[in-house]
Protein backbone atom coordinates (compact mmCIF):
# COMPACT_ATOMS: atom_id res chain seq x y z
CA UNK A 1 0.00 0.00 0.00
CA UNK A 2 2.76 2.58 0.65
CA UNK A 3 4.23 1.93 -2.80
CA UNK A 4 0.83 2.01 -4.53
CA UNK A 5 -0.08 5.22 -2.69
CA UNK A 6 3.18 6.85 -3.79
CA UNK A 7 2.58 5.79 -7.40
CA UNK A 8 -0.96 7.20 -7.29
CA UNK A 9 0.44 10.46 -5.91
CA UNK A 10 2.81 10.67 -8.89
CA UNK A 11 -0.08 10.09 -11.32
CA UNK A 12 -2.13 12.87 -9.68
CA UNK A 13 0.75 15.33 -9.86
CA UNK A 14 1.25 14.50 -13.53
CA UNK A 15 -2.33 14.55 -14.85
CA UNK A 16 -4.34 16.40 -12.19
CA UNK A 17 -7.15 15.23 -9.92
CA UNK A 18 -10.53 14.27 -11.35
CA UNK A 19 -13.50 12.74 -9.48
CA UNK A 20 -12.28 9.16 -9.92
CA UNK A 21 -8.70 9.98 -8.94
CA UNK A 22 -9.96 11.98 -5.96
CA UNK A 23 -11.85 8.92 -4.70
CA UNK A 24 -8.82 6.67 -5.23
CA UNK A 25 -6.60 9.22 -3.46
CA UNK A 26 -8.95 9.26 -0.45
CA UNK A 27 -8.79 5.46 -0.21
CA UNK A 28 -5.00 5.54 -0.66
CA UNK A 29 -4.66 8.20 2.04
CA UNK A 30 -6.45 6.05 4.61
CA UNK A 31 -4.41 3.02 3.58
CA UNK A 32 -1.15 4.99 3.79
CA UNK A 33 -2.00 6.20 7.31
CA UNK A 34 -2.73 2.66 8.50
CA UNK A 35 0.41 1.36 6.79
CA UNK A 36 2.56 4.11 8.33
CA UNK A 37 1.42 3.34 11.86
CA UNK A 38 1.84 -0.40 11.30
CA UNK A 39 5.43 -0.04 10.08
CA UNK A 40 6.18 2.42 12.88
CA UNK A 41 4.99 -0.21 15.37
CA UNK A 42 7.29 -2.81 13.79
CA UNK A 43 10.29 -0.47 14.08
CA UNK A 44 9.25 0.50 17.62
CA UNK A 45 9.01 -3.14 18.68
CA UNK A 46 12.50 -3.78 17.30
CA UNK A 47 14.30 -0.85 18.96
CA UNK A 48 12.43 -1.19 22.26
CA UNK A 49 11.67 1.52 24.80
CA UNK A 50 11.99 4.44 25.11
CA UNK A 51 12.95 4.85 21.43
CA UNK A 52 10.01 2.72 20.35
CA UNK A 53 7.50 5.13 21.87
CA UNK A 54 9.23 8.04 20.16
CA UNK A 55 9.15 6.35 16.75
CA UNK A 56 5.43 5.67 16.89
CA UNK A 57 4.53 9.07 18.37
CA UNK A 58 6.64 10.94 15.83
CA UNK A 59 5.13 8.96 12.94
CA UNK A 60 1.57 9.72 14.04
CA UNK A 61 2.47 13.36 14.66
CA UNK A 62 3.97 13.76 11.19
CA UNK A 63 0.73 12.42 9.72
CA UNK A 64 -1.47 14.72 11.82
CA UNK A 65 0.69 17.80 11.35
CA UNK A 66 1.03 17.22 7.59
CA UNK A 67 -2.74 16.98 7.17
CA UNK A 68 -3.24 20.16 9.21
CA UNK A 69 -0.48 22.15 7.51
CA UNK A 70 -1.47 21.13 3.98
CA UNK A 71 -5.00 22.41 4.56
CA UNK A 72 -3.77 25.54 6.37
CA UNK A 73 -1.40 26.45 3.54
CA UNK A 74 -4.11 26.08 0.92
CA UNK A 75 -6.86 27.66 3.01
CA UNK A 76 -5.07 30.78 4.30
CA UNK A 77 -6.96 32.79 6.91
CA UNK A 78 -10.07 30.65 6.43
CA UNK A 79 -8.15 27.67 7.88
CA UNK A 80 -6.59 29.57 10.79
CA UNK A 81 -8.58 27.56 13.34
CA UNK A 82 -7.96 24.15 11.76
CA UNK A 83 -5.15 23.18 14.15
CA UNK A 84 -7.32 24.10 17.14
CA UNK A 85 -10.28 22.11 15.80
CA UNK A 86 -8.14 19.06 15.05
CA UNK A 87 -6.33 18.95 18.39
CA UNK A 88 -9.56 19.57 20.33
CA UNK A 89 -11.28 16.85 18.29
CA UNK A 90 -8.43 14.45 19.02
CA UNK A 91 -8.79 15.03 22.77
CA UNK A 92 -12.56 14.53 22.65
CA UNK A 93 -12.31 11.46 20.41
CA UNK A 94 -9.74 9.83 22.71
CA UNK A 95 -11.04 10.83 26.15
CA UNK A 96 -14.70 10.14 25.34
CA UNK A 97 -14.92 8.04 22.18
CA UNK A 98 -12.00 5.64 22.57
CA UNK A 99 -12.11 5.41 26.37
CA UNK A 100 -15.90 5.08 26.33
CA UNK A 101 -15.86 2.26 23.77
CA UNK A 102 -13.09 0.42 25.64
CA UNK A 103 -14.91 0.64 28.97
CA UNK A 104 -18.23 -0.38 27.42
CA UNK A 105 -16.80 -3.32 25.46
CA UNK A 106 -14.65 -4.45 28.38
CA UNK A 107 -17.49 -4.04 30.86
CA UNK A 108 -19.95 -6.03 28.76
CA UNK A 109 -17.44 -8.86 28.30
CA UNK A 110 -15.65 -8.94 31.66
CA UNK A 111 -17.76 -6.98 34.14
CA UNK A 112 -15.22 -4.89 36.05
CA UNK A 113 -11.69 -4.23 34.78
CA UNK A 114 -8.58 -2.88 36.50
CA UNK A 115 -5.68 -0.59 35.59
CA UNK A 116 -2.86 1.22 37.38
CA UNK A 117 -3.92 4.60 38.76
CA UNK A 118 -0.24 5.52 39.27
CA UNK A 119 0.25 5.69 35.51
CA UNK A 120 -3.09 7.06 34.35
CA UNK A 121 -3.26 9.83 36.98
CA UNK A 122 -0.10 11.72 35.98
CA UNK A 123 -1.03 11.27 32.33
CA UNK A 124 -4.44 12.91 32.68
CA UNK A 125 -2.89 15.69 34.80
CA UNK A 126 -0.40 16.46 32.02
CA UNK A 127 -3.20 16.33 29.45
CA UNK A 128 -5.30 18.84 31.40
CA UNK A 129 -2.34 21.21 31.69
CA UNK A 130 -1.38 20.92 28.01
CA UNK A 131 -4.92 21.42 26.77
CA UNK A 132 -5.49 24.44 28.99
CA UNK A 133 -2.24 26.11 27.94
CA UNK A 134 -2.79 25.44 24.24
CA UNK A 135 -6.55 25.73 23.71
CA UNK A 136 -8.16 27.57 26.65
CA UNK A 137 -5.82 30.38 27.69
CA UNK A 138 -5.64 31.98 24.20
CA UNK A 139 -9.33 32.86 24.63
CA UNK A 140 -8.54 34.96 27.71
CA UNK A 141 -5.19 36.61 26.95
CA UNK A 142 -5.33 40.37 26.27
CA UNK A 143 -2.19 41.20 24.28
CA UNK A 144 -3.72 39.93 21.02
CA UNK A 145 -7.27 39.47 19.68
CA UNK A 146 -9.36 36.83 21.43
CA UNK A 147 -8.43 33.28 20.54
CA UNK A 148 -4.86 34.07 19.47
CA UNK A 149 -1.42 34.13 21.07
CA UNK A 150 1.36 36.62 20.47
CA UNK A 151 4.59 35.21 18.94
CA UNK A 152 6.23 35.06 22.40
CA UNK A 153 3.19 33.30 23.85
CA UNK A 154 3.18 30.83 20.95
CA UNK A 155 6.81 29.97 21.61
CA UNK A 156 6.08 29.49 25.32
CA UNK A 157 3.11 27.21 24.57
CA UNK A 158 5.21 25.15 22.13
CA UNK A 159 8.11 24.77 24.57
CA UNK A 160 5.79 23.90 27.45
CA UNK A 161 4.04 21.28 25.30
CA UNK A 162 7.34 19.64 24.33
CA UNK A 163 8.61 19.75 27.91
CA UNK A 164 5.52 18.10 29.40
CA UNK A 165 5.36 15.47 26.68
CA UNK A 166 9.07 14.70 27.13
CA UNK A 167 8.62 14.43 30.90
CA UNK A 168 5.73 12.01 30.43
CA UNK A 169 7.73 9.83 28.03
CA UNK A 170 10.61 9.70 30.53
CA UNK A 171 8.16 8.92 33.34
CA UNK A 172 6.50 6.16 31.32
CA UNK A 173 9.50 4.47 29.72
CA UNK A 174 12.40 5.03 32.13
CA UNK A 175 11.66 6.17 35.66
CA UNK A 176 8.37 4.35 36.38
CA UNK A 177 7.82 1.76 33.70
CA UNK A 178 6.18 -0.50 36.30
CA UNK A 179 3.27 1.96 36.61
CA UNK A 180 2.23 1.08 33.06
CA UNK A 181 2.36 -2.70 33.40
CA UNK A 182 -0.75 -4.79 34.20
CA UNK A 183 -2.08 -4.66 37.74
CA UNK A 184 -0.42 -7.97 38.61
CA UNK A 185 2.94 -6.43 37.71
CA UNK A 186 3.70 -8.98 34.99
CA UNK A 187 3.48 -8.79 31.21
CA UNK A 188 1.27 -11.24 29.39
CA UNK A 189 3.66 -13.18 27.12
CA UNK A 190 0.79 -14.12 24.81
CA UNK A 191 -0.02 -10.45 24.17
CA UNK A 192 3.33 -9.52 22.64
CA UNK A 193 4.83 -10.82 19.43
CA UNK A 194 8.49 -11.73 19.12
CA UNK A 195 10.87 -8.95 18.11
CA UNK A 196 11.07 -8.60 14.32
CA UNK A 197 14.31 -9.39 12.53
CA UNK A 198 16.78 -6.71 11.44
CA UNK A 199 15.78 -7.25 7.81
CA UNK A 200 12.07 -6.87 8.58
CA UNK A 201 12.75 -3.78 10.69
CA UNK A 202 14.79 -2.11 7.93
CA UNK A 203 12.07 -2.89 5.39
CA UNK A 204 9.45 -1.38 7.69
CA UNK A 205 11.61 1.72 8.20
CA UNK A 206 11.86 2.29 4.44
CA UNK A 207 8.13 1.68 3.95
CA UNK A 208 7.41 4.03 6.86
CA UNK A 209 9.24 6.82 5.05
CA UNK A 210 7.39 6.04 1.81
CA UNK A 211 4.08 6.05 3.69
CA UNK A 212 4.76 9.43 5.28
CA UNK A 213 5.69 10.96 1.91
CA UNK A 214 2.49 9.54 0.40
CA UNK A 215 0.37 10.87 3.28
CA UNK A 216 1.80 14.38 3.02
CA UNK A 217 1.46 14.46 -0.77
CA UNK A 218 -2.03 12.97 -0.92
CA UNK A 219 -3.25 15.33 1.80
CA UNK A 220 -2.01 18.28 -0.23
CA UNK A 221 -3.63 16.92 -3.40
CA UNK A 222 -6.97 16.27 -1.70
CA UNK A 223 -7.19 19.46 0.38
CA UNK A 224 -9.16 21.49 -2.25
CA UNK A 225 -11.62 18.61 -2.76
CA UNK A 226 -12.15 18.22 0.99
CA UNK A 227 -12.91 21.91 1.43
CA UNK A 228 -15.32 21.92 -1.53
CA UNK A 229 -17.14 18.86 -0.17
CA UNK A 230 -17.58 20.47 3.26
CA UNK A 231 -18.86 23.70 1.69
CA UNK A 232 -21.25 21.82 -0.59
CA UNK A 233 -22.67 19.90 2.36
CA UNK A 234 -23.14 23.13 4.32
CA UNK A 235 -21.25 21.64 7.26
CA UNK A 236 -19.22 23.74 9.70
CA UNK A 237 -15.46 23.99 9.15
CA UNK A 238 -14.92 22.06 12.40
CA UNK A 239 -15.95 18.89 10.53
CA UNK A 240 -12.58 18.93 8.76
CA UNK A 241 -10.75 18.86 12.09
CA UNK A 242 -12.92 16.00 13.33
CA UNK A 243 -12.27 14.01 10.14
CA UNK A 244 -8.50 14.45 10.50
CA UNK A 245 -8.56 13.41 14.16
CA UNK A 246 -10.63 10.29 13.46
CA UNK A 247 -8.40 9.31 10.54
CA UNK A 248 -5.15 9.72 12.46
CA UNK A 249 -6.44 7.97 15.61
CA UNK A 250 -8.10 5.03 13.84
CA UNK A 251 -5.20 2.56 14.31
CA UNK A 252 -4.78 3.41 18.02
CA UNK A 253 -8.55 3.07 18.49
CA UNK A 254 -8.61 -0.43 17.00
CA UNK A 255 -5.62 -1.50 19.09
CA UNK A 256 -7.18 -0.12 22.29
CA UNK A 257 -10.48 -1.91 21.60
CA UNK A 258 -8.71 -5.22 20.99
CA UNK A 259 -6.85 -4.85 24.26
CA UNK A 260 -10.01 -4.03 26.25
CA UNK A 261 -11.83 -7.00 24.74
CA UNK A 262 -8.90 -9.23 25.78
CA UNK A 263 -9.17 -7.89 29.38
CA UNK A 264 -5.96 -5.85 29.07
CA UNK A 265 -7.44 -2.49 30.01
CA UNK A 266 -4.04 -1.23 31.13
CA UNK A 267 -2.86 -1.37 27.52
CA UNK A 268 -5.99 0.50 26.40
CA UNK A 269 -5.37 3.26 28.94
CA UNK A 270 -1.70 3.52 27.99
CA UNK A 271 -2.64 3.90 24.31
CA UNK A 272 -5.41 6.40 24.99
CA UNK A 273 -3.56 8.74 27.35
CA UNK A 274 -0.32 8.49 25.38
CA UNK A 275 -2.04 9.27 22.07
CA UNK A 276 -3.83 12.29 23.52
CA UNK A 277 -0.62 13.68 25.01
CA UNK A 278 1.31 13.17 21.77
CA UNK A 279 -1.47 14.80 19.77
CA UNK A 280 -1.03 18.04 21.72
CA UNK A 281 2.57 17.80 22.91
CA UNK A 282 4.00 17.28 19.43
CA UNK A 283 1.41 18.72 17.04
CA UNK A 284 1.15 22.14 18.70
CA UNK A 285 4.93 22.80 18.49
CA UNK A 286 4.96 21.72 14.82
CA UNK A 287 2.03 23.98 13.95
CA UNK A 288 3.48 26.89 15.94
CA UNK A 289 6.83 26.55 14.16
CA UNK A 290 5.11 26.57 10.75
CA UNK A 291 2.98 29.55 11.73
CA UNK A 292 6.00 31.60 12.79
CA UNK A 293 8.17 30.56 9.83
CA UNK A 294 5.61 31.03 7.06
CA UNK A 295 3.36 33.67 8.62
CA UNK A 296 0.31 31.38 8.68
CA UNK A 297 -2.57 32.77 10.78
CA UNK A 298 -3.21 30.62 13.85
CA UNK A 299 -6.27 30.71 16.11
CA UNK A 300 -6.00 28.37 19.11
CA UNK A 301 -8.59 29.60 21.61
CA UNK A 302 -11.78 27.58 22.02
CA UNK A 303 -15.26 29.06 22.33
CA UNK A 304 -17.42 28.89 25.44
CA UNK A 305 -19.31 25.78 24.26
CA UNK A 306 -16.14 23.81 23.58
CA UNK A 307 -14.49 24.92 26.83
CA UNK A 308 -17.57 23.67 28.72
CA UNK A 309 -17.41 20.30 26.96
CA UNK A 310 -13.68 20.08 27.63
CA UNK A 311 -14.11 20.87 31.35
CA UNK A 312 -16.91 18.30 31.65
CA UNK A 313 -14.76 15.70 29.86
CA UNK A 314 -11.83 16.22 32.21
CA UNK A 315 -14.08 16.16 35.29
CA UNK A 316 -15.61 12.83 34.24
CA UNK A 317 -12.18 11.47 33.22
CA UNK A 318 -10.78 12.32 36.65
CA UNK A 319 -13.58 10.33 38.29
CA UNK A 320 -13.12 7.43 35.84
CA UNK A 321 -9.35 7.25 36.35
CA UNK A 322 -9.44 7.86 40.09
CA UNK A 323 -10.24 4.36 41.34
CA UNK A 324 -8.36 1.96 39.11
CA UNK A 325 -11.53 -0.05 38.41
CA UNK A 326 -14.07 0.52 35.66
CA UNK A 327 -17.47 -0.74 34.54
CA UNK A 328 -19.75 -0.32 31.54
CA UNK A 329 -21.61 2.55 33.28
CA UNK A 330 -18.52 4.75 33.04
CA UNK A 331 -18.19 3.81 29.39
CA UNK A 332 -21.78 4.87 28.77
CA UNK A 333 -21.15 8.29 30.34
CA UNK A 334 -18.09 8.90 28.17
CA UNK A 335 -19.92 7.83 25.02
CA UNK A 336 -22.81 10.21 25.75
CA UNK A 337 -20.28 13.04 26.03
CA UNK A 338 -18.69 11.93 22.75
CA UNK A 339 -22.00 11.98 20.88
CA UNK A 340 -22.83 15.34 22.45
CA UNK A 341 -19.53 16.64 21.04
CA UNK A 342 -20.37 15.33 17.55
CA UNK A 343 -23.95 16.64 17.64
CA UNK A 344 -22.94 20.12 18.82
CA UNK A 345 -20.17 20.26 16.22
CA UNK A 346 -22.76 19.74 13.46
CA UNK A 347 -25.46 21.82 15.15
CA UNK A 348 -23.59 24.53 17.08
C-alpha positions in Angstrom: 0.0 0.0 0.0 2.8 2.6 0.7 4.2 1.9 -2.8 0.8 2.0 -4.5 -0.1 5.2 -2.7 3.2 6.8 -3.8 2.6 5.8 -7.4 -1.0 7.2 -7.3 0.4 10.5 -5.9 2.8 10.7 -8.9 -0.1 10.1 -11.3 -2.1 12.9 -9.7 0.8 15.3 -9.9 1.3 14.5 -13.5 -2.3 14.5 -14.9 -4.3 16.4 -12.2 -7.1 15.2 -9.9 -10.5 14.3 -11.3 -13.5 12.7 -9.5 -12.3 9.2 -9.9 -8.7 10.0 -8.9 -10.0 12.0 -6.0 -11.9 8.9 -4.7 -8.8 6.7 -5.2 -6.6 9.2 -3.5 -8.9 9.3 -0.5 -8.8 5.5 -0.2 -5.0 5.5 -0.7 -4.7 8.2 2.0 -6.5 6.1 4.6 -4.4 3.0 3.6 -1.1 5.0 3.8 -2.0 6.2 7.3 -2.7 2.7 8.5 0.4 1.4 6.8 2.6 4.1 8.3 1.4 3.3 11.9 1.8 -0.4 11.3 5.4 0.0 10.1 6.2 2.4 12.9 5.0 -0.2 15.4 7.3 -2.8 13.8 10.3 -0.5 14.1 9.3 0.5 17.6 9.0 -3.1 18.7 12.5 -3.8 17.3 14.3 -0.9 19.0 12.4 -1.2 22.3 11.7 1.5 24.8 12.0 4.4 25.1 13.0 4.8 21.4 10.0 2.7 20.3 7.5 5.1 21.9 9.2 8.0 20.2 9.2 6.3 16.7 5.4 5.7 16.9 4.5 9.1 18.4 6.6 10.9 15.8 5.1 9.0 12.9 1.6 9.7 14.0 2.5 13.4 14.7 4.0 13.8 11.2 0.7 12.4 9.7 -1.5 14.7 11.8 0.7 17.8 11.3 1.0 17.2 7.6 -2.7 17.0 7.2 -3.2 20.2 9.2 -0.5 22.2 7.5 -1.5 21.1 4.0 -5.0 22.4 4.6 -3.8 25.5 6.4 -1.4 26.4 3.5 -4.1 26.1 0.9 -6.9 27.7 3.0 -5.1 30.8 4.3 -7.0 32.8 6.9 -10.1 30.6 6.4 -8.2 27.7 7.9 -6.6 29.6 10.8 -8.6 27.6 13.3 -8.0 24.1 11.8 -5.1 23.2 14.1 -7.3 24.1 17.1 -10.3 22.1 15.8 -8.1 19.1 15.0 -6.3 18.9 18.4 -9.6 19.6 20.3 -11.3 16.8 18.3 -8.4 14.4 19.0 -8.8 15.0 22.8 -12.6 14.5 22.7 -12.3 11.5 20.4 -9.7 9.8 22.7 -11.0 10.8 26.1 -14.7 10.1 25.3 -14.9 8.0 22.2 -12.0 5.6 22.6 -12.1 5.4 26.4 -15.9 5.1 26.3 -15.9 2.3 23.8 -13.1 0.4 25.6 -14.9 0.6 29.0 -18.2 -0.4 27.4 -16.8 -3.3 25.5 -14.6 -4.5 28.4 -17.5 -4.0 30.9 -19.9 -6.0 28.8 -17.4 -8.9 28.3 -15.7 -8.9 31.7 -17.8 -7.0 34.1 -15.2 -4.9 36.0 -11.7 -4.2 34.8 -8.6 -2.9 36.5 -5.7 -0.6 35.6 -2.9 1.2 37.4 -3.9 4.6 38.8 -0.2 5.5 39.3 0.2 5.7 35.5 -3.1 7.1 34.4 -3.3 9.8 37.0 -0.1 11.7 36.0 -1.0 11.3 32.3 -4.4 12.9 32.7 -2.9 15.7 34.8 -0.4 16.5 32.0 -3.2 16.3 29.4 -5.3 18.8 31.4 -2.3 21.2 31.7 -1.4 20.9 28.0 -4.9 21.4 26.8 -5.5 24.4 29.0 -2.2 26.1 27.9 -2.8 25.4 24.2 -6.5 25.7 23.7 -8.2 27.6 26.6 -5.8 30.4 27.7 -5.6 32.0 24.2 -9.3 32.9 24.6 -8.5 35.0 27.7 -5.2 36.6 26.9 -5.3 40.4 26.3 -2.2 41.2 24.3 -3.7 39.9 21.0 -7.3 39.5 19.7 -9.4 36.8 21.4 -8.4 33.3 20.5 -4.9 34.1 19.5 -1.4 34.1 21.1 1.4 36.6 20.5 4.6 35.2 18.9 6.2 35.1 22.4 3.2 33.3 23.8 3.2 30.8 20.9 6.8 30.0 21.6 6.1 29.5 25.3 3.1 27.2 24.6 5.2 25.2 22.1 8.1 24.8 24.6 5.8 23.9 27.5 4.0 21.3 25.3 7.3 19.6 24.3 8.6 19.8 27.9 5.5 18.1 29.4 5.4 15.5 26.7 9.1 14.7 27.1 8.6 14.4 30.9 5.7 12.0 30.4 7.7 9.8 28.0 10.6 9.7 30.5 8.2 8.9 33.3 6.5 6.2 31.3 9.5 4.5 29.7 12.4 5.0 32.1 11.7 6.2 35.7 8.4 4.4 36.4 7.8 1.8 33.7 6.2 -0.5 36.3 3.3 2.0 36.6 2.2 1.1 33.1 2.4 -2.7 33.4 -0.8 -4.8 34.2 -2.1 -4.7 37.7 -0.4 -8.0 38.6 2.9 -6.4 37.7 3.7 -9.0 35.0 3.5 -8.8 31.2 1.3 -11.2 29.4 3.7 -13.2 27.1 0.8 -14.1 24.8 0.0 -10.4 24.2 3.3 -9.5 22.6 4.8 -10.8 19.4 8.5 -11.7 19.1 10.9 -9.0 18.1 11.1 -8.6 14.3 14.3 -9.4 12.5 16.8 -6.7 11.4 15.8 -7.2 7.8 12.1 -6.9 8.6 12.7 -3.8 10.7 14.8 -2.1 7.9 12.1 -2.9 5.4 9.5 -1.4 7.7 11.6 1.7 8.2 11.9 2.3 4.4 8.1 1.7 4.0 7.4 4.0 6.9 9.2 6.8 5.0 7.4 6.0 1.8 4.1 6.1 3.7 4.8 9.4 5.3 5.7 11.0 1.9 2.5 9.5 0.4 0.4 10.9 3.3 1.8 14.4 3.0 1.5 14.5 -0.8 -2.0 13.0 -0.9 -3.3 15.3 1.8 -2.0 18.3 -0.2 -3.6 16.9 -3.4 -7.0 16.3 -1.7 -7.2 19.5 0.4 -9.2 21.5 -2.2 -11.6 18.6 -2.8 -12.2 18.2 1.0 -12.9 21.9 1.4 -15.3 21.9 -1.5 -17.1 18.9 -0.2 -17.6 20.5 3.3 -18.9 23.7 1.7 -21.2 21.8 -0.6 -22.7 19.9 2.4 -23.1 23.1 4.3 -21.2 21.6 7.3 -19.2 23.7 9.7 -15.5 24.0 9.1 -14.9 22.1 12.4 -15.9 18.9 10.5 -12.6 18.9 8.8 -10.7 18.9 12.1 -12.9 16.0 13.3 -12.3 14.0 10.1 -8.5 14.5 10.5 -8.6 13.4 14.2 -10.6 10.3 13.5 -8.4 9.3 10.5 -5.2 9.7 12.5 -6.4 8.0 15.6 -8.1 5.0 13.8 -5.2 2.6 14.3 -4.8 3.4 18.0 -8.6 3.1 18.5 -8.6 -0.4 17.0 -5.6 -1.5 19.1 -7.2 -0.1 22.3 -10.5 -1.9 21.6 -8.7 -5.2 21.0 -6.8 -4.9 24.3 -10.0 -4.0 26.2 -11.8 -7.0 24.7 -8.9 -9.2 25.8 -9.2 -7.9 29.4 -6.0 -5.8 29.1 -7.4 -2.5 30.0 -4.0 -1.2 31.1 -2.9 -1.4 27.5 -6.0 0.5 26.4 -5.4 3.3 28.9 -1.7 3.5 28.0 -2.6 3.9 24.3 -5.4 6.4 25.0 -3.6 8.7 27.4 -0.3 8.5 25.4 -2.0 9.3 22.1 -3.8 12.3 23.5 -0.6 13.7 25.0 1.3 13.2 21.8 -1.5 14.8 19.8 -1.0 18.0 21.7 2.6 17.8 22.9 4.0 17.3 19.4 1.4 18.7 17.0 1.1 22.1 18.7 4.9 22.8 18.5 5.0 21.7 14.8 2.0 24.0 14.0 3.5 26.9 15.9 6.8 26.5 14.2 5.1 26.6 10.7 3.0 29.6 11.7 6.0 31.6 12.8 8.2 30.6 9.8 5.6 31.0 7.1 3.4 33.7 8.6 0.3 31.4 8.7 -2.6 32.8 10.8 -3.2 30.6 13.8 -6.3 30.7 16.1 -6.0 28.4 19.1 -8.6 29.6 21.6 -11.8 27.6 22.0 -15.3 29.1 22.3 -17.4 28.9 25.4 -19.3 25.8 24.3 -16.1 23.8 23.6 -14.5 24.9 26.8 -17.6 23.7 28.7 -17.4 20.3 27.0 -13.7 20.1 27.6 -14.1 20.9 31.3 -16.9 18.3 31.7 -14.8 15.7 29.9 -11.8 16.2 32.2 -14.1 16.2 35.3 -15.6 12.8 34.2 -12.2 11.5 33.2 -10.8 12.3 36.7 -13.6 10.3 38.3 -13.1 7.4 35.8 -9.3 7.2 36.3 -9.4 7.9 40.1 -10.2 4.4 41.3 -8.4 2.0 39.1 -11.5 0.0 38.4 -14.1 0.5 35.7 -17.5 -0.7 34.5 -19.8 -0.3 31.5 -21.6 2.6 33.3 -18.5 4.7 33.0 -18.2 3.8 29.4 -21.8 4.9 28.8 -21.2 8.3 30.3 -18.1 8.9 28.2 -19.9 7.8 25.0 -22.8 10.2 25.8 -20.3 13.0 26.0 -18.7 11.9 22.8 -22.0 12.0 20.9 -22.8 15.3 22.5 -19.5 16.6 21.0 -20.4 15.3 17.6 -24.0 16.6 17.6 -22.9 20.1 18.8 -20.2 20.3 16.2 -22.8 19.7 13.5 -25.5 21.8 15.1 -23.6 24.5 17.1 
